[in-house]
Amino acid sequence: MSQFKKPALGFLGTLQAETFKLIDEVKRKDFKAPPNHLQTLIDGIAIMSWFNFEAGDSVRDNIKEF
């Protein structure tokens, strides 16, 4: 594994941040939108941030936390 370097996945973090902002904006401005459902989507974004962590226990701990 040491001969392979981690691929550049920084663009995924940018997409996550944009998605978070869009959903949060809808949650704040559209009072007809169900806030609990939108919060579930926002919380799900954190689960999909596996690419930010090194392999091993940190990924597992992050998934358990979120």
Protein Blocks (a to p, Z undefined) as FASTA:
>chain_A
ZZpccddfklmmmmmmmmmmmmmmmmmmmmmbcfklmmmmmmmmmmmmmmmpcchjklmm
mmmmZZ
